[in-house]
């Protein structure tokens, strides 16, 4: 029967007449691969059954030919792919692979094809044996091509767990970096002890902690916490705490696992201790949230369990009416849960303060959490002022001292508030302004409680300049510590402190003490112009106030001296009027001399008004004349306008004419200002009936006018000629305009403005011409 089965394909595959040339070639040289390949290429369209006969003959003649076997196995594999399980095509394929490996057992590609085919057929036992043979037959350098397929076999659902574990144990001898896969396999199989032992062996065998070792250690912690009863030989708490020290960023999760381990054993008090340690030492808000959530879940589960147990035992109590016999601690569990939830804000604030202990705002928020507990508020303030470093603080540490003292004040304990303020004045502060705030708040507290003498005494103490010995001692201490100069040495120069002190003296002190306060402020160079606001209290105080103004004007420069001089001149003129004209003139001259150039015009005009009111017209005109020569060119036109206006009222038209002529002839005016003054002079001459003089002014002003830009000027000249001229004068006007337009010869220039404008227009025209030429 078997012989018939073998002979049938041979009979079916008898060569035809077209195959005779190829048969002759292979018979002539059967041990050469070329005639066989030509024969197979010629029969490429034949069925696999016929080609298989040729392949079998070829590999029998050339059993070591890799090319023939590879092509034959590929065709066999393609033919077996549509079939699954125990099919004759798969069995024929497997027998072909076995015959090929008899001579090609050193070829990794043949092994890969065979092993992949066995995996597709789901033949676990046969595949495992074939894998073992492949690993024994191939050198170690080729094993990396076999193990991926072997691990696929271990992952098959039909592969027993013991087989998969053994496969992975062998694989880890080849590649130790994938130990976590074996751990996952052991865990999925429920073999907790073996998983833990394997992790320990891997961790003890390595020197440096890698990412893989980190994952393994965390997995070990998870196993110990959740399966502590099944894992023996390891100290759970020691392992977990060692992992916390090794990986601080995972401390929250590890604490939760340790507490869960204790809770599974029924050690709830120890679990609470671990959770308390976690919520009070958490370094980040995320870690705190994780531990707190686990803590709350534990308490909730205990409350639920107690309530369920109480409901079950309600009818089974043997002793009733005695609270000592009642073993129900459900209320205690519920109280613990409520207490935990109430402490959440406090615990979270502690986390934020551990991240930045110098955050002043967070300390204030912590104090507010204890509004109903004055003792804890005081303790929190003490801890805050001891912890916060002013050099590193975010916010103002002085507000902690002030709030601390106000807490005692709110409870009526003024002596303790004074002690806090006294310590605050000696503490380190970032700036003198912060220290001044503390002193001012201390004095304001005294004012709120009607202790006026003590408030003034505090301000006098704060504004007193330290002695030379104190300065030297403080400077030496700061240099030794490497710090900056203490704020206490700069306190007596604080403008804020002196301002408060002066206000206090004005309200509660005497005339002499008020004057002494102002003198001290100016001597310390702590006051500015806005703070010199002495209120005269009788005629004998005016001279003192004027002396203070002079002192302030000498101490400060521009712009701080401007309000001082304005107030000084106003008060002096209001007080003395024209009785001390020489002194007033000296003050105006001094103020003008010290003022910046852009502010002199205002002082000159103010001086001129004083001369008009208390002096003479001649002096006023002299002041205007000096102003016109001294002020900057940008302000000169406005001065000349005011000069001309006052001259018309005080001296008449001839003086006005001389003012305009002086302005036009003096030079130094911007072009447009000079042109405007010429137009005003021409209008004056026309109003006086002096047409010839007005025409001469227009002719002179044409040197300032631009034929293209100043259309208003040429329109006014044209209108003037229509009203007062004739054909000749009108023609002269047109000739002058045309001449200037074509010749572009500037007349009188001021600061070269006309010349610059014409140069700019010429440059623009030249640029446009060049651009046009470039385009062409």
C-alpha positions in Angstrom: 0.0 0.0 0.0 2.8 2.4 0.9 4.7 1.5 -2.2 1.7 2.2 -4.3 1.2 5.5 -2.6 4.8 6.5 -3.3 4.7 5.2 -6.9 1.6 7.1 -7.8 3.2 10.5 -7.7 6.1 9.2 -9.7 3.8 7.8 -12.3 2.0 11.1 -12.4 5.2 13.0 -12.8 6.7 11.1 -15.7 8.7 13.5 -18.0 7.1 14.5 -21.2 8.9 15.0 -24.5 9.4 18.7 -23.7 11.3 17.6 -20.6 13.7 15.3 -22.4 16.5 17.9 -23.0 16.4 18.9 -19.3 16.4 15.2 -18.3 19.5 14.6 -20.4 21.2 17.6 -18.7 20.5 16.4 -15.2 21.5 12.8 -16.0 24.7 14.1 -17.7 25.7 16.1 -14.6 23.4 15.3 -11.6 25.7 16.9 -9.1 25.6 20.4 -10.6 22.9 22.8 -9.5 22.5 24.6 -12.8 20.7 21.9 -14.8 18.3 21.4 -11.9 17.5 25.1 -11.7 17.0 25.3 -15.5 14.7 22.2 -15.2 12.7 23.9 -12.4 12.5 27.1 -14.2 11.1 25.4 -17.3 8.5 23.6 -15.2 7.5 26.8 -13.2 3.9 26.5 -14.3 3.6 22.9 -13.3 1.6 21.8 -10.2 3.5 21.5 -6.9 3.1 17.7 -7.1 5.2 17.5 -10.3 7.7 20.1 -9.1 8.1 18.3 -5.8 9.3 15.2 -7.7 12.0 17.3 -9.4 12.9 18.9 -6.1 13.2 15.6 -4.3 15.4 14.2 -7.1 17.6 17.4 -6.9 18.1 17.4 -3.1 18.8 13.7 -3.2 21.5 14.3 -5.7 22.7 17.5 -3.9 21.7 17.1 -0.2 23.8 20.1 0.9 22.5 22.7 -1.5 21.0 25.5 0.5 19.5 27.2 -2.6 17.6 24.1 -3.7 16.3 23.3 -0.2 15.4 27.0 0.5 13.4 27.2 -2.8 11.7 23.8 -2.1 10.7 24.7 1.5 9.4 28.1 0.5 7.0 26.4 -2.0 6.0 23.8 0.5 5.3 26.5 3.1 3.2 28.5 0.7 1.2 25.4 -0.1 0.6 24.6 3.6 -0.4 28.1 4.7 -4.1 27.8 3.9 -4.3 24.6 6.1 -4.4 24.5 9.9 -3.8 21.7 12.3 -3.1 18.1 11.3 -3.2 18.2 7.6 -1.2 16.2 5.1 0.3 19.3 3.6 1.6 20.4 7.0 3.0 16.9 7.7 4.7 16.8 4.3 6.2 20.3 5.1 7.5 19.1 8.5 9.1 16.0 7.0 10.8 18.1 4.3 12.2 20.4 7.0 13.5 17.4 9.0 15.2 16.0 5.9 16.7 19.4 5.1 18.0 19.9 8.7 19.8 16.5 8.5 22.4 18.3 6.4 21.7 22.0 6.9 21.5 22.0 10.7 23.9 24.9 10.8 21.7 27.2 8.7 19.8 29.5 11.0 17.4 30.6 8.2 16.1 27.0 7.8 15.6 26.7 11.5 13.7 30.0 11.6 11.4 28.8 8.8 10.8 25.5 10.5 10.1 27.0 13.9 7.8 29.6 12.5 5.9 26.9 10.7 5.5 24.9 13.9 4.2 27.9 15.7 1.7 28.5 13.0 0.5 24.9 13.4 0.3 25.3 17.2 2.3 22.1 17.8 3.6 23.1 21.3 5.5 20.0 22.3 7.0 19.4 18.8 7.9 23.1 18.6 9.6 23.0 22.1 11.7 20.1 21.1 12.6 21.7 17.8 13.6 24.9 19.6 15.9 22.9 21.9 17.5 21.2 18.9 18.0 24.5 17.2 19.7 26.0 20.3 22.0 23.0 20.5 22.8 23.0 16.8 23.4 26.7 16.2 26.3 28.6 17.7 25.6 31.1 20.5 26.1 34.0 18.2 23.0 32.9 16.2 20.8 32.4 19.2 19.4 35.9 19.0 17.5 34.7 15.9 15.9 31.9 17.7 14.8 33.3 21.0 12.2 35.8 19.7 10.3 32.8 18.2 10.9 30.8 21.4 9.3 33.6 23.5 6.3 33.6 21.1 5.9 29.9 21.9 5.9 30.8 25.7 3.2 33.4 25.1 0.8 31.0 23.4 -2.4 30.4 25.4 -2.0 26.6 24.9 1.5 26.6 26.3 1.5 25.4 30.0 2.6 28.0 32.6 5.5 25.7 33.8 6.8 25.4 30.3 6.6 29.2 29.8 8.4 29.9 33.1 11.2 27.4 32.2 11.6 29.0 28.7 12.0 32.4 30.3 14.4 31.2 32.9 16.6 29.8 30.1 16.2 33.0 28.1 17.4 35.2 31.0 20.7 33.3 30.9 21.0 34.7 27.3 19.7 38.2 28.0 19.4 39.4 31.6 17.8 42.8 30.8 14.3 41.4 30.5 13.9 40.0 33.9 10.6 42.0 34.4 8.9 39.7 31.8 9.6 36.6 33.9 8.3 38.5 37.0 5.1 39.4 35.2 4.7 35.7 34.1 5.2 34.5 37.6 2.7 37.0 39.0 0.1 36.1 36.4 0.6 32.4 37.4 0.1 33.3 41.1 3.6 32.2 42.1 4.4 35.1 44.4 7.3 33.5 46.3 9.2 32.7 43.1 8.5 36.2 41.7 9.9 37.8 44.9 12.9 35.4 45.0 13.7 36.2 41.3 13.5 39.9 41.9 15.8 39.7 44.9 18.3 37.6 42.9 18.3 40.1 40.0 18.7 43.1 42.3 21.5 41.5 44.3 23.4 40.6 41.2 23.5 44.2 39.8 25.9 46.9 40.8 24.2 50.1 39.5 20.5 50.9 39.9 19.0 51.2 36.4 15.5 51.9 35.3 14.8 48.2 35.0 16.0 47.6 38.5 13.9 50.5 39.7 10.8 48.9 38.2 11.7 45.5 39.7 12.1 47.0 43.1 8.8 48.8 43.0 7.2 45.5 41.8 8.8 43.7 44.7 7.3 46.3 47.1 3.9 45.8 45.5 4.2 42.0 45.9 5.3 42.3 49.5 2.5 44.7 50.4 -0.4 42.7 48.7 0.9 39.2 49.3 2.8 39.4 52.5 1.4 36.1 53.7 2.5 34.2 50.6 6.0 35.6 50.5 8.4 34.4 53.2 12.0 35.3 54.0 11.7 39.1 53.4 11.1 41.9 55.9 8.4 43.9 54.3 8.9 47.2 56.2 12.7 47.2 55.7 12.3 46.6 52.0 9.7 49.3 51.6 11.5 51.9 53.6 14.7 51.2 51.8 12.9 51.7 48.5 11.6 55.1 49.9 15.1 56.2 50.6 16.3 55.0 47.2 13.4 56.6 45.2 12.1 59.7 47.1 9.7 60.5 44.2 7.9 57.2 44.8 7.7 57.7 48.6 3.9 58.4 48.6 3.0 55.2 46.7 5.4 53.1 48.8 3.9 54.5 52.1 0.5 53.7 50.9 1.6 50.1 50.1 3.2 49.7 53.5 0.0 50.9 55.2 -2.1 48.6 53.0 0.2 45.7 54.1 -0.5 46.5 57.8 -4.2 46.9 57.1 -4.4 43.5 55.4 -2.9 42.0 58.6 -5.4 43.8 60.8 -2.8 46.2 62.3 -4.8 49.4 61.7 -2.9 51.5 64.3 0.4 50.8 62.5 -1.3 51.6 59.2 -2.5 54.9 60.6 1.0 55.7 61.9 2.4 55.1 58.4 -0.2 57.3 56.9 0.4 60.1 59.5 4.1 60.0 58.7 3.3 60.2 55.0 0.9 63.3 55.2 3.2 65.1 57.5 6.4 64.5 55.5 5.1 64.6 52.0 7.4 66.8 49.8 5.0 67.5 47.0 1.3 68.2 46.6 0.9 65.1 44.3 2.5 62.8 46.9 0.3 64.3 49.6 -2.8 63.8 47.5 -2.0 60.1 47.0 -1.3 59.4 50.6 -4.2 61.4 51.9 -6.6 59.6 49.5 -5.4 56.2 50.6 -5.6 57.3 54.3 -9.2 58.5 53.8 -10.2 55.3 52.0 -8.8 53.3 54.9 -10.9 55.2 57.5 -14.0 55.1 55.3 -13.6 51.3 54.9 -13.2 50.9 58.7 -16.3 53.0 59.4 -18.3 51.0 56.9 -17.1 47.7 58.4 -17.9 48.9 61.9 -21.4 50.0 60.9 -22.1 46.7 59.2 -20.8 44.7 62.2 -22.9 46.8 64.5 -26.0 46.2 62.5 -25.4 42.4 62.5 -24.9 42.2 66.2 -27.7 44.5 67.2 -30.0 41.7 68.3 -27.3 39.4 69.8 -26.1 41.5 72.7 -26.0 39.6 75.9 -25.5 42.6 78.2 -27.5 45.8 77.7 -27.6 49.1 79.5 -23.9 49.1 80.5 -21.6 51.3 78.3 -18.6 49.4 79.7 -19.8 46.3 78.1 -20.3 48.0 74.7 -17.5 47.0 72.4 -18.7 49.2 69.5 -16.0 51.8 68.6 -17.8 53.0 65.4 -18.1 56.5 66.8 -14.4 56.6 67.3 -13.8 55.5 63.7 -16.2 58.1 62.5 -14.5 60.8 64.6 -11.1 59.8 63.2 -12.5 60.2 59.7 -14.0 63.6 60.4 -10.8 64.8 62.1 -8.8 63.7 59.1 -11.0 65.6 56.7 -10.9 68.7 58.9 -7.0 68.6 58.9 -6.7 68.4 55.1 -6.1 72.2 54.6 -3.6 72.3 57.5 -1.6 69.3 56.1 -1.6 70.6 52.6 -0.3 74.0 53.9 2.5 72.1 55.6 3.4 70.5 52.3 3.7 73.9 50.6 5.7 75.3 53.5 8.1 72.4 53.3 8.6 73.2 49.6 9.3 76.9 50.4 9.6 77.7 54.1 10.2 81.4 53.3 6.8 82.0 51.7 5.2 84.7 53.8 1.8 84.4 52.2 1.6 80.7 53.1 2.4 81.4 56.7 -0.4 83.9 56.8 -2.8 81.3 55.4 -1.6 78.8 58.0 -2.4 81.3 60.8 -5.9 81.8 59.4 -6.5 78.1 59.7 -6.4 78.4 63.5 -8.8 81.4 63.9 -10.4 79.7 66.9 -7.2 78.6 68.5 -5.1 81.6 69.8 -2.4 79.4 71.3 -1.8 77.6 68.0 -1.8 81.0 66.2 0.9 82.3 68.5 2.9 79.2 68.1 2.6 79.4 64.3 3.7 83.1 64.3 6.7 82.2 66.5 7.7 79.4 64.1 7.2 81.7 61.1 9.4 84.5 62.3 12.1 82.0 63.3 12.0 80.2 59.9 11.6 83.0 57.3 14.9 84.4 56.1 14.3 88.0 54.8 17.0 87.5 52.1 15.1 84.5 50.7 11.6 85.5 51.5 8.8 85.8 48.9 6.7 88.7 50.3 7.4 91.0 53.2 8.5 89.2 56.4 7.7 92.4 58.4 4.0 91.7 57.9 4.4 88.5 60.0 5.7 90.6 63.0 3.0 93.2 62.6 0.2 90.5 62.4 1.7 88.7 65.4 1.5 91.9 67.5 -2.0 92.7 66.2 -3.1 89.2 67.3 -2.1 90.1 70.9 -3.7 93.5 70.5 -7.0 92.0 69.4 -7.1 89.9 72.6 -6.3 93.0 74.8 -2.7 91.9 75.7 -0.9 95.1 74.9 2.2 94.2 76.9 2.8 91.1 74.8 2.2 93.2 71.6 4.9 95.6 72.8 7.3 92.8 73.3 6.6 91.5 69.8 7.2 94.9 68.3 10.4 95.4 70.3 11.7 92.1 69.0 10.7 93.0 65.5 12.7 96.2 65.6 15.8 94.2 66.5 15.2 91.5 63.9 16.8 91.3 60.5 14.9 93.0 57.7 15.4 93.2 54.0 15.2 97.0 53.7 14.9 100.1 55.9 11.4 100.6 54.5 10.2 97.3 56.0 11.7 98.2 59.4 10.1 101.7 59.2 6.7 99.9 58.6 7.2 98.0 61.9 7.9 101.2 63.8 5.0 103.0 62.3 2.6 100.1 63.1 3.9 100.1 66.6 3.2 103.8 67.0 -0.2 103.5 65.4 -1.1 100.8 67.9 -0.2 103.3 70.7 -2.4 105.9 69.1 -5.3 103.5 68.8 -5.2 103.1 72.6 -4.7 106.8 73.4 -1.1 106.4 74.4 0.1 109.5 72.6 3.3 110.2 74.7 4.6 106.7 74.0 3.8 107.0 70.3 5.9 110.2 70.1 8.7 108.6 72.2 8.8 105.6 69.8 9.1 107.9 66.8 11.9 109.9 68.4 13.7 106.7 69.2 13.3 105.4 65.7 14.5 108.6 64.0 17.5 108.9 66.2 20.8 108.4 64.4 22.9 105.5 65.7 26.1 106.4 67.5 29.4 105.9 65.8 30.2 103.0 68.1 27.0 101.2 67.2 27.7 101.7 63.5 31.2 100.3 63.7 30.1 97.3 65.7 27.2 96.5 63.3 29.4 97.0 60.3 32.0 94.6 61.7 29.3 92.0 62.5 27.9 92.3 59.0 31.3 91.9 57.4 32.1 88.9 59.5 28.8 87.2 58.5 29.1 88.3 54.9 25.8 90.2 55.0 24.8 93.7 53.9 24.5 96.7 56.2 21.7 96.1 58.7 18.5 98.0 58.1 18.7 99.5 61.6 21.7 101.7 60.5 19.7 103.2 57.6 16.4 103.7 59.5 17.0 107.3 60.4 17.0 108.2 56.7 13.7 106.7 55.9 11.3 109.2 54.3 8.3 107.1 55.3 9.4 107.1 59.0 10.1 110.9 59.0 6.8 111.6 57.3 4.9 109.7 59.9 6.9 111.4 62.7 6.3 114.9 61.3 2.5 114.3 61.0 2.5 113.0 64.6 4.3 116.1 65.8 2.0 118.5 63.9 -1.0 116.8 65.5 0.2 116.2 69.0 3.5 118.0 69.5 4.5 121.6 70.2 5.7 124.3 67.9 9.3 123.7 68.9 9.1 119.9 68.6 7.4 120.2 65.2 10.1 122.5 63.9 12.8 120.2 65.4 11.1 117.3 63.5 11.3 119.1 60.2 14.8 120.2 60.8 15.8 116.6 61.6 14.1 115.3 58.4 15.9 117.8 56.3 19.2 117.2 58.1 18.9 113.5 57.4 18.0 114.3 53.8 14.9 112.1 54.2 12.3 114.7 53.1 11.3 115.6 49.6 9.4 118.6 48.2 6.0 117.2 48.9 6.8 116.8 52.6 7.7 120.4 53.1 4.3 121.6 54.1 4.8 123.7 57.2 1.7 125.3 58.3 2.3 128.8 59.7 1.1 129.2 63.3 1.5 132.9 63.9 3.5 135.7 62.3 6.8 134.6 64.0 6.7 131.3 62.2 7.0 132.8 58.7 10.8 133.4 58.9 11.4 129.9 60.2 9.3 128.5 57.3 11.3 130.6 54.8 14.5 129.3 56.3 13.2 125.7 55.9 12.4 126.4 52.3 15.9 127.7 51.7 17.4 124.7 53.4 15.3 122.3 51.3 16.1 124.2 48.1 19.8 123.9 48.9 19.6 120.2 49.7 17.7 119.0 46.7 18.2 119.5 43.0 15.8 119.4 40.1 13.1 118.0 39.8 12.6 117.8 43.6 13.5 121.4 44.1 10.8 122.7 41.7 7.8 122.4 44.1 10.0 123.9 46.9 10.9 127.0 44.8 7.3 127.4 43.6 5.9 127.3 47.1 8.7 129.5 48.5 8.2 132.2 45.9 4.5 132.1 46.3 4.6 132.4 50.1 7.3 135.1 50.1 5.4 137.3 47.6 2.1 136.7 49.5 3.8 137.6 52.8 6.0 140.6 51.9 4.7 141.8 48.6 6.8 144.8 47.5 8.3 145.6 50.9 11.3 143.3 50.3 11.6 143.8 46.5 15.3 143.3 46.5 15.1 140.1 48.4 12.4 138.9 46.1 14.5 139.7 43.0 17.4 137.8 44.4 15.1 134.8 45.0 13.8 135.0 41.4 17.3 135.2 40.1 18.5 132.3 42.1 15.5 130.1 41.2 16.0 131.0 37.5 19.7 130.2 37.7 19.2 126.8 39.3 16.3 125.8 37.1 16.9 123.7 34.0 16.7 125.6 30.6 13.3 124.3 29.7 11.8 125.7 32.9 13.4 129.2 32.9 10.7 130.8 30.7 8.0 130.1 33.3 10.2 131.7 36.1 11.1 134.7 34.0 7.4 135.4 33.2 6.6 135.0 36.9 9.3 137.5 37.8 8.0 139.9 35.1 4.5 139.8 36.6 6.0 140.5 40.0 7.8 143.6 38.7 4.6 144.8 37.0 2.7 144.5 40.2 5.3 145.7 42.8 8.1 147.2 40.7 8.1 149.4 37.6 7.4 149.0 33.9 11.0 149.5 33.1 12.1 146.7 35.3 9.4 144.4 33.8 10.6 145.2 30.3 14.1 144.5 31.4 13.1 141.1 32.7 11.3 140.3 29.5 14.3 141.4 27.5 16.6 139.2 29.6 14.2 136.3 29.2 14.2 136.6 25.4 18.0 136.3 25.4 18.3 133.5 28.0 15.6 131.0 27.2 16.1 128.1 24.7 15.1 128.7 21.1 12.0 126.5 21.4 10.6 128.8 24.1 11.7 132.1 22.7 8.7 132.7 20.5 6.3 132.4 23.4 8.4 134.8 25.5 8.4 137.4 22.7 4.6 137.1 22.3 4.2 137.8 26.1 6.8 140.5 25.8 5.0 142.2 23.0 1.6 141.9 24.7 2.8 143.5 27.9 4.7 146.2 25.9 1.5 147.2 24.1 -0.2 147.8 27.5 2.7 149.4 29.3 4.7 151.3 26.6 2.6 151.6 23.5 3.0 150.8 19.9 6.6 152.0 19.4 7.8 149.6 22.0 5.9 146.7 20.5 7.4 147.5 17.1 10.9 147.5 18.7 10.2 144.1 20.4 9.1 142.5 17.1 12.1 144.0 15.3 14.4 142.8 18.0 13.0 139.3 17.8 13.3 139.1 14.0 16.8 140.6 13.8 18.3 138.8 16.8 18.2 135.4 15.1 18.1 132.1 16.9 14.4 131.5 16.3 13.0 128.5 14.5 12.0 129.3 10.9 8.2 128.9 11.5 8.3 131.0 14.7 10.2 133.8 12.9 7.7 133.7 10.1 4.8 133.9 12.5 6.3 136.9 14.3 6.9 138.6 10.9 3.2 138.1 10.1 2.2 139.6 13.4 4.4 142.6 12.8 3.0 143.1 9.3 -0.5 142.9 10.7 0.4 145.6 13.3 1.9 147.9 10.7 -1.1 147.5 8.4 -3.4 148.3 11.3 -1.4 151.5 11.9 -1.7 152.4 8.2 2.0 151.9 7.5 1.6 150.0 4.3 5.2 150.6 3.2 6.5 149.3 6.5 4.2 146.3 6.3 5.4 145.5 2.7 9.0 145.7 3.8 8.2 143.2 6.6 6.6 140.9 4.0 9.7 141.1 1.8 11.9 140.3 4.7 9.7 137.4 5.8 9.9 135.9 2.3 13.3 134.7 3.2 11.8 132.5 5.9 8.9 131.3 3.7 8.9 128.1 1.6 7.2 128.7 -1.8 5.7 125.2 -1.6 4.9 124.6 2.1 3.9 128.1 3.4 0.8 128.8 1.4 -0.8 130.8 4.2 2.0 133.3 4.2 1.9 133.8 0.4 -1.9 134.1 0.6 -1.7 136.8 3.3 0.9 138.8 1.3 -1.3 138.5 -1.8 -4.3 139.7 0.1 -2.3 142.6 1.4 -1.2 143.7 -2.1 -4.8 143.5 -3.3 -5.8 145.8 -0.5 -2.9 148.3 -0.5 -0.7 147.8 -3.5 -0.8 148.2 -7.2 0.2 146.2 -10.3 3.9 146.8 -9.7 4.0 145.7 -6.1 1.9 142.6 -6.9 4.3 141.8 -9.7 7.2 142.2 -7.4 5.6 139.8 -5.0 5.1 137.2 -7.7 8.6 137.7 -8.9 10.0 137.1 -5.4 8.1 133.9 -5.0 9.0 132.6 -8.4 12.6 133.5 -7.9 12.8 131.6 -4.6 11.0 128.7 -6.1 13.3 128.2 -9.1 16.6 129.4 -7.7 16.0 127.7 -4.4 18.1 130.3 -2.8 17.2 130.6 0.9 17.1 133.9 2.5 17.6 134.1 6.2 17.8 130.7 7.8 17.3 129.8 11.4 19.0 126.6 12.5 19.2 125.6 8.9 15.6 124.3 8.8 14.7 125.6 5.4 17.9 124.4 3.9 17.4 120.9 5.4 13.9 120.7 4.1 14.9 121.7 0.6 17.8 119.2 0.7 15.4 116.5 1.7 13.0 117.3 -1.1 15.9 117.3 -3.6 17.2 114.0 -2.3 13.7 112.5 -2.6 13.4 113.7 -6.2 16.9 112.4 -7.0 16.0 109.0 -5.5 12.8 108.8 -7.5 14.7 109.6 -10.7 17.3 107.0 -10.1 14.7 104.4 -9.3 12.9 105.2 -12.6 16.2 104.9 -14.5 16.8 101.5 -12.8 13.4 100.3 -13.8 14.0 101.4 -17.4 
